């Protein structure tokens, strides 16, 4: 019995008290509940169907008729099954006796019934009005599983183990079922099993050579200190390129443990208002075909393009930004977008001269042919101001939606059109403090923005947040984010690297210690002792992870950074493998 009103109340067994005549209940003053009545559960209102509706139960006579019909149908089905089994046994006997007839392997066609054979009573009733009934097995093919199909569908129904995958491949059963190993399986297994070990990388240059007698060795060593690694990329399986705050670009070779300094590009014409202090290298990006590398020039306000893999200078961009560049993003192999502290965004076009040759003098055949064109200075195609932005801190390109997404430090996301290069819209972020990193998944289906104590997951279609996740460690700020398939890696300001599982919707947990989250704790690195003693006395120092990146296999993670304080110089770099 159910009750439908405008307030939608549900009861079991009896009606509410307001629809039943009141009766006096024998109870004391402390018990006001009526005997025999159930409490009413009020739910959310729904559209009114009728003022009052009661659903009647079926009568006893109808129930008896239904039970009788069900019993008769069951008896008829049982009798038909017995008759069919007798027919099938007769067919099998005739199949064994006759060897001349050829039959199909998958369908067994029975012979015609004998002349004096009497059909069962169940089939005789329909024989008078209709055609002779088909034998039981006619029209039902016999499915014959081979060993491979039986093994896959019976022995390995829902197995996602690598051992089962290897066994299936060794038995040559992969052609019956498509199986493959997840791209991040090795990374996930190494993280949850605690297999990553830290290999510190020292960026301290060798001792300086003997200088002149009047030179100050302390000042020379102070100028050679590497300060804070802000960006990094894997050039190959063994080489890593990184940019520092002290305006240097270094390449580290993990095989030979050697460090190489890349010469910085300087403007061909001296700038009218040069920067007193170098801005630093905040961005290093490689184009999709991995033939060009874009970074900033010596002053940090223009774009420099190098050719890969030899890192030869290729282009010098000028007349763009009036302050330091904070991020770069490749739209394709030839178009580049830059954003900086001057609230501007610039669009660059990088022509590829790989298949061209340049002659010094076409009339002189004695001069050699130049394989590499000379360094050229280019200006941006478009440069526009980003309205509503304080500083353009991060830039990504959504290839699925064909839009450029820019992050500003005043907690706004700005959407730009790549064709016409104009700003379409802006959206306020839920957290307003220290929004310094922006990344997206490989298929551009989700954005991630890091702030002071949270990272926010956003839907690219509406820019509304899907989930706000707080940092697992209290008081830590998110400084770097990166997606490795379904694993979101989080670099913090307290020297810890966290891993968020997008499938499970929580931080990745260790299989060795149940209940503990997977976390990589970074070592101290190098810090200038005099500055650290003045700035952070009696404080346990932990480096800030400003950048991190995986290699192509996902089994090695490069993390780098330095002190969080602006006045303290130092660096941290390590390879987790």
PAVOMAR-850115 format. One line per 5 residues: number of its first residue (from 0); their letters; for each residue x, z, y of C-alpha. Coordinates in steps of 0.001 Angstrom, whole numbers, plus 500000, padded with zeros to 6 digits. Example, Ala and Ser with C-alpha at 12.3 -4.5 7.8 and 13.67 -1.06 7.14 Angstrom:
REM PAVOMAR-850115
0) AS) 512300,507800,495500  513670,507140,498940
***
This chain:
REM PAVOMAR-850115
0) XXXXX) 500000,500000,500000  501414,499069,503380  500435,499545,506990  501101,497076,509829  500550,498182,513417
5) XXXXX) 502204,497516,516735  504703,500313,515975  505297,499220,512356  505208,502443,510350  505832,502537,506604
10) XXXXX) 504496,505085,504136  504550,505440,500387  501509,506357,498380  499201,507584,501152  498034,506768,504651
15) XXXXX) 499241,508493,507818  497375,511549,508932  495651,509852,511875  493765,507528,509498  492632,510318,507102
20) XXXXX) 490165,513111,507715  491999,516271,508612  492022,519104,506126  493060,522624,506628  496428,523371,505052
25) XXXXX) 497203,526770,503653  500535,527514,505224  502055,530108,507431  502980,529630,511058  506515,528576,510197
30) XXXXX) 505448,525582,508069  503322,523072,509952  503641,520158,507520  500369,519233,505795  500331,519470,502033
35) XXXXX) 500164,516115,500277  501253,513999,503249  504536,512185,503723  506440,511929,507027  506185,508671,508976
40) XXXXX) 509346,506675,509751  509075,504807,513054  511041,501576,513390  511607,499042,516132  508447,497337,517427
45) XXXXX) 507728,493807,516268  505139,491170,517262  501578,492246,516566  500004,490479,513600  496780,492442,513124
50) XXXXX) 495595,495781,514334  495300,497093,510830  496029,495452,507486  495831,496839,503982  497117,494979,500962
55) XXXXX) 494885,495689,497930  496336,496103,494486  495220,493853,491559  492272,495029,489434  492674,496347,485921
60) XXXXX) 490764,493379,484420  493087,490882,486044  496109,492751,484734  494714,492691,481176  494092,488924,481385
65) XXXXX) 497627,488295,482644  499104,490401,479836  497065,488492,477224  498179,485138,478595  501818,486251,478598
70) XXXXX) 501604,487418,474981  499995,484131,473888  502670,482101,475654  505417,484150,474032  503917,483653,470561
75) XXXXX) 503593,479897,471084  507191,479652,472269  508416,481572,469239  506413,479314,466867  507786,476176,468555
80) XXXXX) 511339,477479,468244  510894,478002,464495  509511,474479,464094  512369,472991,466060  514919,474823,463921
85) XXXXX) 513342,473369,460758  513478,469839,462220  517103,470271,463243  518069,471469,459764  516423,468365,458236
90) XXXXX) 518291,466114,460666  521637,467707,459790  520996,467161,456058  520260,463461,456608  523368,463108,458832
95) XXXXX) 525555,464391,456025  523937,462095,453476  524200,458851,455485  527771,457697,456233  526957,454117,457203
100) XXXXX) 525223,454851,460500  527468,455186,463543  526591,457846,466060  527835,458795,469555  530151,461804,469834
105) XXXXX) 528330,463413,472712  524636,462696,471749  523166,463111,468266  520171,460742,467763  518038,461860,464790
110) XXXXX) 516498,459310,462393  512803,458494,462315  510634,460987,460414  509762,460219,456804  506390,458715,455981
115) XXXXX) 505023,461660,453999  506619,464292,456198  504014,466596,457731  504558,467729,461289  504176,471401,462216
120) XXXXX) 500821,472616,463390  502083,473126,466946  503094,469466,467211  500018,468077,465393  497657,469124,468178
125) XXXXX) 499368,466851,470687  499983,463981,468258  496406,462752,468286  496202,462117,472034  499815,461362,472972
130) XXXXX) 502810,459562,471547  504760,461142,468712  506822,464016,470099  510583,463709,470422  512757,465618,468045
135) XXXXX) 514131,468841,469417  517710,467685,469966  516967,464235,471330  517896,463995,475043  520104,467098,474984
140) XXXXX) 523794,466041,474714  526179,468247,472881  528829,469519,475337  532156,469758,473601  534852,471673,475531
145) XXXXX) 538443,470917,474879  541047,473640,474843  542101,473125,478489  538565,473323,479907  537747,476361,477786
150) XXXXX) 540968,478115,478869  540311,477527,482567  536619,478390,482653  536758,481272,480194  540203,482829,480377
155) XXXXX) 540973,482321,484108  537633,482441,485941  538631,484206,489185  542343,484852,488978  544508,484677,492100
160) XXXXX) 547719,485934,490515  550931,483948,490821  551701,484626,487156  548440,482975,486115  549142,480073,488464
165) XXXXX) 552584,479567,486876  551104,479789,483385  548438,477210,484213  551023,474833,485614  553312,475264,482592
170) XXXXX) 550440,474378,480237  549756,471168,482221  546286,472370,483162  546657,471810,486917  544943,468425,486673
175) XXXXX) 541685,470116,485649  541604,472575,488561  543222,472424,491995  545432,475471,492565  547948,476221,495286
180) XXXXX) 549799,479236,496640  548761,480548,500059  551207,479740,502838  551650,483374,503895  551781,484788,500361
185) XXXXX) 555538,485379,500455  555348,487070,503865  552432,489249,502813  554108,490250,499545  557394,491151,501234
190) XXXXX) 555642,493209,503903  553377,495188,501604  556191,495796,499114  558674,497037,501728  561227,494311,501045
195) XXXXX) 562200,493522,504659  565589,494861,505694  567091,494754,509169  570243,492769,509890  571387,493652,513438
200) XXXXX) 572731,490828,515597  575345,491709,518199  575271,489631,521366  578233,491418,522945  580899,488840,523865
205) XXXXX) 584478,489233,522622  586914,491304,524718  587856,489493,527933  591217,487828,528162  593905,489403,530372
210) XXXXX) 593029,488771,533993  595131,488815,537075  596785,492136,537958  594444,492730,540880  591255,492036,538870
215) XXXXX) 588986,494914,537945  588395,494959,534144  585363,497234,534512  583595,494741,536768  584417,491871,534412
220) XXXXX) 582950,493743,531452  579894,494729,533469  579204,491091,534279  579537,490105,530601  576773,492463,529385
225) XXXXX) 573805,490644,527824  570571,492004,529254  567145,491822,527544  566178,488878,525328  562849,487480,526583
230) XXXXX) 562250,484382,524394  563479,482864,521128  562933,479931,518753  564270,478887,515341  566206,475626,515681
235) XXXXX) 566847,475322,511954  566990,477484,508869  570140,479194,510146  570237,478773,513961  568260,480705,516577
240) XXXXX) 568175,479975,520299  567289,482734,522755  567020,483266,526515  567985,486446,528342  567220,488180,531622
245) XXXXX) 570809,487655,532776  570067,483916,532939  571852,482872,529748  570917,480737,526763  572606,481627,523480
250) XXXXX) 572519,480124,519989  573163,482413,517017  574230,480996,513642  573264,483324,510786  575618,481635,508315
255) XXXXX) 578800,482010,510327  577601,484973,512477  578823,483147,515577  577286,482961,519067  577417,479880,521276
260) XXXXX) 576565,479771,525001  574616,476717,526161  575633,475439,529624  572860,475764,532177  571678,472815,534248
265) XXXXX) 572251,473123,537981  570457,471104,540669  572315,467929,541654  571609,468778,545301  572026,472391,546511
270) XXXXX) 568696,474082,547122  567697,474948,550644  566638,478492,549760  568531,479535,546643  567549,482716,544864
275) XXXXX) 569803,485677,545458  569220,487152,541989  568710,484860,538975  565190,485014,537671  566051,484903,533968
280) XXXXX) 564957,482740,531048  561382,483643,530119  560399,480538,528127  561925,478240,525492  559591,475714,523862
285) XXXXX) 560134,472864,521359  557886,469799,521277  555806,469047,518124  558226,466429,516769  561169,468827,517350
290) XXXXX) 563181,466274,519311  563178,467940,522756  563624,471503,523971  562302,472690,527330  563494,475741,529247
295) XXXXX) 564363,476690,532842  567360,475807,534986  570028,478036,536466  567834,479443,539241  564802,479874,536954
300) XXXXX) 562482,477859,539231  562795,474365,537697  562489,472778,534271  565444,471750,532092  565041,469551,529021
305) XXXXX) 567613,469316,526209  567722,466910,523299  567721,468160,519742  569550,468787,517519  572763,468490,519573
310) XXXXX) 571300,470308,522661  572589,467629,525004  571201,467801,528593  568397,465276,528956  566259,465886,532069
315) XXXXX) 566327,468055,535128  562997,468846,536832  562855,469815,540480  560443,470048,543452  557944,472096,541472
320) XXXXX) 557850,475894,541757  558903,478143,544616  559364,481171,542343  560403,481849,538771  558796,480042,535811
325) XXXXX) 557223,482422,533296  555937,480104,530548  556009,476503,529281  553712,474609,526921  553970,471146,525328
330) XXXXX) 550748,469123,525230  552379,466502,522989  555835,465014,522609  555987,463740,526201  553812,465948,528429
335) XXXXX) 554732,469473,529466  552936,472169,531512  554718,474977,533376  553391,478084,535130  555153,480628,537267
340) XXXXX) 555052,483561,539628  553994,481394,542579  550455,480976,541072  551091,477291,540448  550896,475078,537398
345) XXXXX) 552810,471803,537105  552351,468831,534780  555511,466980,533681  556076,463718,531846  559223,463454,529737
350) XXXXX) 560004,459861,528725  561772,459421,525410  564917,457256,525515  565896,457623,521894  565354,453928,521182
355) XXXXX) 566798,452642,524446  570359,451849,525498  571906,451834,528955  574832,449604,529994  577154,450488,532810
360) XXXXX) 577559,446825,533709  575706,444069,531920  578215,441445,533159  581266,443191,531796  581476,442936,528002
365) XXXXX) 584570,445132,527761  582762,448347,528716  581342,450397,525856  577661,450884,525314  576180,454289,526214
370) XXXXX) 574169,455887,523412  572884,458720,525652  571290,457926,529015  572596,459782,532070  570960,462997,533250
375) XXXXX) 567961,462232,535418  566106,464361,537965  562324,464097,537749  559440,465519,539761  556125,466756,538312
380) XXXXX) 553165,464399,538062  550753,467029,539398  551215,470508,540788  548210,472659,541631  547465,476248,542465
385) XXXXX) 545615,478357,539896  542719,479925,541788  542034,483575,541068  545421,484143,539424  548091,486614,540444
390) XXXXX) 550932,485269,538279  550620,482698,535492  552084,484678,532605  551163,482628,529512  550038,479074,528690
395) XXXXX) 548701,477597,525448  547081,474263,524581  543943,474182,522437  544099,470855,520638  540665,471258,519050
400) XXXXX) 538809,471803,522352  541306,469691,524338  541900,472299,527046  544761,474243,528587  544394,478041,528631
405) XXXXX) 546416,480080,531153  546739,483879,531289  547292,485632,534622  548582,489167,535116  545364,490231,536876
410) XXXXX) 543503,489992,533519  541933,486528,533782  541870,483523,531460  541790,480153,533234  540650,476930,531529
415) XXXXX) 542188,473624,532677  541433,470021,531773  544547,468177,530502  543311,464673,531428  542611,465241,535094
420) XXXXX) 544608,468480,535360  542073,470566,537251  540785,474102,536769  537356,474253,535105  536553,477966,534795
425) XXXXX) 537921,481516,534682  536911,484523,532584  537654,488217,533134  539337,490061,530256  538100,493471,529042
430) XXXXX) 541466,495230,529631  542990,494981,533082  546500,496438,532668  549681,494638,531563  548241,491436,530110
435) XXXXX) 551580,489782,529366  551226,487798,526100  548847,485101,524863  548772,483268,521535  546367,481382,519263
440) XXXXX) 545885,480638,515579  547272,477447,514099  543838,475803,513941  542963,476982,517499  540017,479006,516191
445) XXXXX) 540965,482324,517800  542893,483633,520814  544818,486907,521025  545769,488650,524298  548011,491716,524458
450) XXXXX) 547544,494459,527063  548821,497970,527702  547294,499724,524707  545159,497048,522981  545128,493478,521841
455) XXXXX) 541912,491500,522172  540657,488710,519896  538655,486054,521787  536373,483203,520743  537692,479910,522235
460) XXXXX) 534175,478480,522608  532786,481202,524879  535898,483290,525776  533958,486411,524787  535923,489009,522902
465) XXXXX) 535346,489149,519150  537184,492398,518581  539253,494887,520568  541962,496542,518473  543875,499528,519778
470) XXXXX) 547569,499899,519118  548190,502070,516100  550851,504094,517927  549627,506090,520901  551130,505192,524242
475) XXXXX) 552708,501900,523179  552216,498653,525047  551808,495260,523355  554615,492985,524580  554580,490065,522114
480) XXXXX) 552062,488461,519758  552296,485669,517200  550101,484298,514408  551592,483463,511026  548524,481982,509307
485) XXXXX) 546260,485037,508732  548841,487635,509798  549019,488719,513445  552426,490185,514298  552491,492686,517169
490) XXXXX) 555662,493625,519054  555405,496920,520942  557323,498782,523646  558351,501648,521338  560547,499678,518952
495) XXXXX) 557892,499109,516267  556547,495838,514829  553000,496034,513481  551057,493571,511317  547304,493003,511534
500) XXXXX) 545517,491399,508588  542912,488933,509884  541196,488692,506495  540687,492413,506014  540116,493108,509717
505) XXXXX) 542594,495996,509837  546295,496761,509976  548141,495722,506853  548666,498594,504417  551569,499150,502074
510) XXXXX) 551151,498902,498330  554033,501314,497782  552524,504139,499843  548752,503948,499835  547118,504652,503170
515) XXXXX) 550232,503916,505239  550324,500901,507521  553148,498386,507286  555551,498890,510189  559102,497766,510904
520) XXXXX) 561056,500279,512966  563790,498691,515057  567209,500208,515545  568650,501249,518897  570557,498086,519742
525) XXXXX) 573013,498032,522651  572413,499980,525866  574659,500462,528893  575528,504151,528508  576078,504972,532181
530) XXXXX) 572803,503438,533306  570903,504908,530362  572250,508405,531095  571097,508169,534691  567707,506646,533918
535) XXXXX) 566723,508286,530605  568467,511649,530177  567524,513574,527028  565040,510884,525955  564988,509250,522527
540) XXXXX) 565461,505571,523346  563630,502790,521495  563948,499106,522397  561032,496941,523489  560274,493913,521309
545) XXXXX) 559787,491162,523906  559915,488262,521432  559713,487567,517708  559363,484437,515577  559243,483477,511876
550) XXXXX) 561309,480810,510234  559690,477897,508415  559536,479721,505062  558028,482900,506536  560535,485115,504714
555) XXXXX) 562691,485879,507772  561581,487378,511072  563751,487349,514189  562931,490103,516701  564673,490711,520014
560) XXXXX) 564222,492614,523260  565865,495421,525151  565179,498492,527278  561788,498761,528929  563227,500044,532202
565) XXXXX) 564175,497376,534725  567269,499225,535943  568774,499808,532479  570699,496940,530958  570972,496322,527235
570) XXXXX) 569632,494195,524418  568304,494315,520887  568372,491478,518329  567946,491540,514567  566862,489392,511635
575) XX) 564458,491012,509194  564790,489469,505749
***
